Amino acid sequence: MLNKSDFVQDKPWQDSTNPVAAAIPDLIHGVIVEPLVFRKDGRGQLVELISQRAAPIEEIVHVYQVYAEPGSVRAWVYHQRQEDRLSYTQGQFRLVLWDIREDSPTFGKLNVFHVGAANPCSITIPRFVVHGLKNDGADTASFVNCPTSWYNPANPDKSRLPIDHPGVPYSFD
């Protein structure tokens, strides 16, 4: 008969600390970029997307995965009541952030990130920071969002501009 003593305890990870948030020059105020570490063994790999191990985080209240077709663009949007916590591990995305917060020390600043399989990371986007992205790869790609508020279809927290709005200082072309 099988019992608990038949199981073997996992060994500690060699690098048991969380990766440190990336120090990126000229980062928009409040944006957090955290590299993601893959744990590999003979069965495959595991990557932690979000954890309270390094520091407390806001409660996880909603999680969803987005699939993006090659060349597709999702832009431009900001949120008033939530922060996005986006994790990129697959595909090849170009993520653009634009700070429209007039009281921000980085008001008007743009950040462009190339994220996905070649640069796996999680990026936290503060409220009122406009964002958009493009799947720059040849295959369908995906990312996961763990926003700080759940999506309410009766009162969506999304303010949008058309992708080609002349007031946006960036083009995905």
C-alpha positions in Angstrom: 0.0 0.0 0.0 1.2 3.5 -0.9 1.8 5.9 2.0 3.3 9.4 2.5 6.8 8.0 3.2 7.0 6.7 -0.4 7.2 10.2 -1.7 10.5 12.1 -2.1 10.7 15.8 -1.1 11.7 18.2 -3.9 15.2 19.7 -3.7 15.5 23.5 -3.3 16.0 25.6 -6.4 19.7 26.5 -7.0 18.7 30.1 -7.3 15.9 30.3 -4.8 15.5 34.1 -4.9 13.1 35.9 -7.3 14.8 37.8 -10.1 15.3 41.4 -9.4 13.1 43.9 -11.3 15.1 45.1 -14.3 16.8 48.5 -14.0 15.8 50.2 -17.3 16.9 53.7 -18.0 14.1 56.2 -18.7 11.4 53.9 -17.5 7.9 55.5 -17.2 7.2 56.3 -13.5 5.5 53.4 -11.8 6.1 50.8 -14.5 7.6 47.6 -13.1 9.5 45.2 -15.3 10.4 41.8 -13.8 12.3 39.2 -15.7 10.8 35.7 -15.7 12.9 32.6 -15.0 12.1 29.2 -16.5 12.7 26.1 -14.4 13.6 23.2 -16.7 13.9 19.5 -16.2 13.5 16.4 -18.3 9.7 16.8 -18.4 9.6 20.4 -19.7 9.6 23.7 -17.9 7.8 25.9 -15.4 7.7 29.7 -15.1 6.2 31.6 -12.2 4.2 34.6 -13.5 3.3 36.3 -10.2 4.2 35.7 -6.6 4.2 37.3 -3.2 7.6 35.7 -2.4 9.6 38.9 -3.0 7.1 41.5 -1.9 3.3 41.8 -1.2 1.1 42.3 -4.3 -2.4 43.3 -4.7 -4.9 40.5 -4.6 -5.4 38.4 -7.7 -9.0 38.9 -8.7 -9.1 38.2 -12.4 -6.8 36.3 -14.8 -7.0 35.9 -18.5 -4.9 34.9 -21.5 -4.9 36.7 -24.8 -4.0 35.1 -28.1 -2.8 37.4 -30.9 -2.5 36.5 -34.5 0.7 37.3 -36.4 0.9 41.0 -37.3 -2.2 41.9 -35.2 -2.2 45.1 -33.1 -4.2 45.9 -30.0 -4.0 49.6 -29.3 -4.6 52.2 -27.7 -6.1 51.8 -24.2 -5.7 53.0 -20.6 -7.4 52.1 -17.3 -8.7 54.4 -14.6 -9.3 51.9 -11.8 -6.8 49.1 -12.4 -3.2 48.3 -13.1 -2.4 45.6 -15.7 0.1 42.9 -14.7 1.1 41.4 -18.0 3.3 38.3 -18.4 5.0 37.5 -21.7 6.6 34.1 -22.2 5.6 33.1 -25.8 5.8 34.6 -29.2 7.3 38.0 -30.1 5.5 41.2 -29.0 6.3 44.9 -29.2 4.7 46.6 -26.3 4.4 50.4 -26.3 3.6 52.5 -23.2 2.9 56.2 -23.2 2.5 58.3 -20.1 -0.4 60.7 -20.3 -0.5 61.5 -16.6 0.0 65.3 -16.4 1.2 65.1 -12.8 3.8 62.4 -13.6 7.5 63.1 -13.7 7.6 61.1 -17.0 4.6 62.8 -18.6 4.7 62.4 -22.4 7.4 59.6 -22.2 7.2 56.6 -24.5 8.7 53.1 -23.6 9.0 50.4 -26.2 9.6 46.8 -25.1 10.3 43.7 -27.1 9.0 40.9 -25.0 8.0 37.2 -25.3 10.0 34.0 -25.7 13.3 35.8 -26.3 12.7 38.3 -23.4 10.3 36.7 -20.9 9.1 39.2 -18.4 6.1 40.6 -16.4 5.3 44.2 -16.8 3.0 46.2 -14.4 1.3 49.2 -16.1 0.0 51.9 -13.8 -3.4 53.5 -14.2 -3.6 56.2 -16.9 -0.6 54.9 -18.9 -1.7 54.2 -22.4 -0.6 50.9 -23.9 -0.7 48.9 -27.1 1.1 46.0 -28.6 1.8 44.2 -31.8 2.5 40.5 -32.5 5.8 40.9 -34.4 6.2 37.2 -34.9 5.2 34.8 -37.6 3.0 32.6 -35.3 0.0 33.1 -33.0 1.4 34.4 -29.6 -0.1 34.8 -26.2 0.3 36.6 -22.9 -1.4 36.5 -19.5 -2.9 39.4 -17.6 -3.6 39.4 -13.8 -5.1 42.9 -13.5 -5.7 44.4 -10.1 -9.5 44.6 -10.7 -11.9 42.2 -12.3 -13.5 43.0 -15.6 -17.0 44.4 -15.3 -18.8 44.2 -18.7 -21.5 46.5 -17.4 -18.9 49.2 -16.5 -15.7 48.5 -18.4 -12.5 50.2 -17.2 -11.2 50.8 -20.6 -10.7 54.1 -22.5 -9.7 53.7 -26.1 -8.3 55.6 -29.1 -8.2 54.3 -32.6 -4.9 52.7 -33.6 -4.2 55.5 -36.1 -5.2 58.4 -34.0 -3.0 61.4 -35.0 -2.5 62.4 -31.3 -0.6 59.2 -30.5 3.2 59.7 -30.9 3.8 56.2 -32.1 2.9 54.0 -35.1 3.2 50.2 -35.3 3.9 50.5 -39.1 
